[in-house]
Amino acid sequence: MTTTILVAGATGDLGQRIVRELLQHDVRLRVLTRPGSATAAALFGDDERIDIVTASYADHKALTAAVSGVDVVVSAVSGIRPVIVDAQRALLKATVAAGVPRFIPSDYSADYRQIAPDSNRNFELRREFAAEVDAAPVHATSILNGMFTDLLTDEAPMILFGRRRVLFWSSADQVLDFTTKDDAARVTALAALDNDAPRVIEVAGAQVSARDVALTMTELTGTPFKLQWAGTTGTLSAMSKIGRKLSKNPNETFPAWQGMQYFVSMFSGQAQLRHVDNDRYGPHVWTTVRDVLHAHLAGQKAS
Ligand SMILES: NC(=O)c1ccc[n+]([C@@H]2O[C@H](COP(=O)([O-])OP(=O)(O)OC[C@H]3O[C@@H](n4cnc5c(N)ncnc54)[C@H](OP(=O)(O)O)[C@@H]3O)[C@@H](O)[C@H]2O)c1
C-alpha cells in the first residue's frame, strides 16, 4: 500500500535529500512549507507525486489540516528554540490532533540524551523537545547519526588542510561518530516507511578517532598530517562560553561557539553513539570519512 508522508523543512538541505530518498519508494509525499516561501513550489512543483501544503506553525487549525490523513510526519526543520522546540511542538500537537500515528523529529545529531547540562545549546533543545515527544500519544522515531561527515571539509575545523594538522581535544583516541547527509537521509526515509521503527535509530557511516583521521589524511596525501592537541574539552567548553557571551547574534543556529560545543560533546564521549545499528535496513555501502576526504582532495586537485 502506498504510504503518505509529510515532510516539514523539505526545502532545506537535509529535507531535500530525504524527499529524494523517499521518492525511490512507493510513496505519496506532502511537503509542508511556511507561507511566503516560493522555494517549495520551485523545487517540487513539477512532481506529480508531491503535494505542497502551506501553513504557518502558529496556525493550529491550518497545521492540523495540513498533516491530516498522512501516515507519518517527518520533520527536517532547522533552527534554535523557536523552531526546534516551538514550531516542532506545534507540529507534534497537530500530528496528534489529526490522529497521525507516527512522527520523526528533526534530531539528526550525535546522542544528546546524556550530555551535561549547559554544555550544548542545540542538543539541549532537542532533549527538551524529545521529552515532549515521549509524552505524546504518537509512535516516534529519532535518527541519531553523529556529525555530518560532509562538515569535515567545510564548517567543522578539525582538519587544518593547509597546515597538515588534525586537531583534537583531551584524547586523540576518543571515538567520533560521522554519517554523511545522504546516508542520514536514506535512513530517515527507510525509518519513515518502517512501522516497527524503535524510538531511536543510531547509525554511523564511520566511527573514527582524531588519530585515525590524521592517518587517513597522511595516506591520502602522501605527506604527514600530525595530531595537534588543542586543549581539553574543559578549556574548549570555557572558550565556547566566552564566544557565546561575546556573540552579537544570539539567534544564529550554528555560530562558531556552538561548533565548539559540538566538539565538546563529541570529544568528551558524552554524545557518543552506543547502540549503532547500521544493518537495520539491510546491506548498504556507507560513505566513510576516508571517502569524503578522498573526494574532497580529488576535487581540490581538479580545480
Ligand atoms: N549532525 C550534524 O552535523 C548536522 C549538521 C547540520 C544540520 N543538522 C540538522 O539537520 C536538520 C536539517 O538541517 P538543514 O541544514 O537541512 O536545515 P536548512 O537547510 O536550514 O533547512 C531547514 C528548513 O527548515 C524550515 N525552517 C526554517 N526556519 C523555520 C522556522 N522558523 N519555522 C519552521 N520551519 C523553519 C525551512 O523550510 P520552509 O521554509 O519550507 O518552511 C528550511 O528549509 C536540523 O535538525 C539540523 O540541526 C545536523
The ligand as an SDF file (V2000), in Angstrom:
LIG
                    3D

 48 52  0  0  0  0  0  0  0  0999 V2000
   24.5390   16.2510   12.6020 N   0  0  0  0  0  0  0  0  0  0  0  0
   25.0050   17.3310   12.0150 C   0  0  0  0  0  0  0  0  0  0  0  0
   26.2290   17.5140   11.8810 O   0  0  0  0  0  0  0  0  0  0  0  0
   24.0620   18.3500   11.4400 C   0  0  0  0  0  0  0  0  0  0  0  0
   24.5660   19.3990   10.6750 C   0  0  0  0  0  0  0  0  0  0  0  0
   23.6740   20.3020   10.0980 C   0  0  0  0  0  0  0  0  0  0  0  0
   22.3090   20.1600   10.3370 C   0  0  0  0  0  0  0  0  0  0  0  0
   21.8700   19.1460   11.1250 N   0  0  0  0  0  0  0  0  0  0  0  0
   20.4240   19.0160   11.4250 C   0  0  0  0  0  0  0  0  0  0  0  0
   19.7090   18.5640   10.2870 O   0  0  0  0  0  0  0  0  0  0  0  0
   18.3820   19.1190   10.3200 C   0  0  0  0  0  0  0  0  0  0  0  0
   18.1070   19.8400    8.9920 C   0  0  0  0  0  0  0  0  0  0  0  0
   19.0810   20.8730    8.8450 O   0  0  0  0  0  0  0  0  0  0  0  0
   19.3510   21.5840    7.4250 P   0  0  0  0  0  0  0  0  0  0  0  0
   20.7480   22.0800    7.4590 O   0  0  0  0  0  0  0  0  0  0  0  0
   18.9020   20.6870    6.3140 O   0  0  0  0  0  0  0  0  0  0  0  0
   18.3640   22.8280    7.5420 O   0  0  0  0  0  0  0  0  0  0  0  0
   18.1220   24.0190    6.4870 P   0  0  0  0  0  0  0  0  0  0  0  0
   18.7910   23.7410    5.1940 O   0  0  0  0  0  0  0  0  0  0  0  0
   18.4460   25.2850    7.1940 O   0  0  0  0  0  0  0  0  0  0  0  0
   16.5470   23.9290    6.2180 O   0  0  0  0  0  0  0  0  0  0  0  0
   15.6070   23.6550    7.1910 C   0  0  0  0  0  0  0  0  0  0  0  0
   14.1970   24.0270    6.7610 C   0  0  0  0  0  0  0  0  0  0  0  0
   13.5320   24.3740    7.9670 O   0  0  0  0  0  0  0  0  0  0  0  0
   12.4660   25.2410    7.6590 C   0  0  0  0  0  0  0  0  0  0  0  0
   12.5240   26.3660    8.6160 N   0  0  0  0  0  0  0  0  0  0  0  0
   13.4470   27.3290    8.7290 C   0  0  0  0  0  0  0  0  0  0  0  0
   13.1050   28.2150    9.6780 N   0  0  0  0  0  0  0  0  0  0  0  0
   11.9420   27.7710   10.1880 C   0  0  0  0  0  0  0  0  0  0  0  0
   11.0620   28.2630   11.1910 C   0  0  0  0  0  0  0  0  0  0  0  0
   11.3160   29.3990   11.8630 N   0  0  0  0  0  0  0  0  0  0  0  0
    9.9670   27.5360   11.4660 N   0  0  0  0  0  0  0  0  0  0  0  0
    9.7000   26.4040   10.8090 C   0  0  0  0  0  0  0  0  0  0  0  0
   10.4770   25.9230    9.8090 N   0  0  0  0  0  0  0  0  0  0  0  0
   11.5710   26.6020    9.5180 C   0  0  0  0  0  0  0  0  0  0  0  0
   12.6390   25.7530    6.2470 C   0  0  0  0  0  0  0  0  0  0  0  0
   11.6070   25.1960    5.4390 O   0  0  0  0  0  0  0  0  0  0  0  0
   10.3870   26.0910    4.8190 P   0  0  0  0  0  0  0  0  0  0  0  0
   10.9530   27.4490    4.5310 O   0  0  0  0  0  0  0  0  0  0  0  0
    9.9880   25.3450    3.5750 O   0  0  0  0  0  0  0  0  0  0  0  0
    9.3060   26.1100    5.8370 O   0  0  0  0  0  0  0  0  0  0  0  0
   14.0270   25.2400    5.8650 C   0  0  0  0  0  0  0  0  0  0  0  0
   14.1370   24.8930    4.5210 O   0  0  0  0  0  0  0  0  0  0  0  0
   18.3360   20.0210   11.5540 C   0  0  0  0  0  0  0  0  0  0  0  0
   17.8540   19.3000   12.6590 O   0  0  0  0  0  0  0  0  0  0  0  0
   19.7960   20.3530   11.7670 C   0  0  0  0  0  0  0  0  0  0  0  0
   20.1200   20.7410   13.0790 O   0  0  0  0  0  0  0  0  0  0  0  0
   22.7020   18.2280   11.6630 C   0  0  0  0  0  0  0  0  0  0  0  0
  1  2  1  0
  2  3  2  0
  2  4  1  0
  4  5  1  0
  4 48  2  0
  5  6  2  0
  6  7  1  0
  7  8  2  0
  8  9  1  0
  8 48  1  0
  9 10  1  0
  9 46  1  0
 10 11  1  0
 11 12  1  0
 11 44  1  0
 12 13  1  0
 13 14  1  0
 14 15  2  0
 14 16  1  0
 14 17  1  0
 17 18  1  0
 18 19  2  0
 18 20  1  0
 18 21  1  0
 21 22  1  0
 22 23  1  0
 23 24  1  0
 23 42  1  0
 24 25  1  0
 25 26  1  0
 25 36  1  0
 26 27  1  0
 26 35  1  0
 27 28  2  0
 28 29  1  0
 29 30  1  0
 29 35  2  0
 30 31  1  0
 30 32  2  0
 32 33  1  0
 33 34  2  0
 34 35  1  0
 36 37  1  0
 36 42  1  0
 37 38  1  0
 38 39  2  0
 38 40  1  0
 38 41  1  0
 42 43  1  0
 44 45  1  0
 44 46  1  0
 46 47  1  0
M  CHG  2   8   1  16  -1
M  END
$$$$
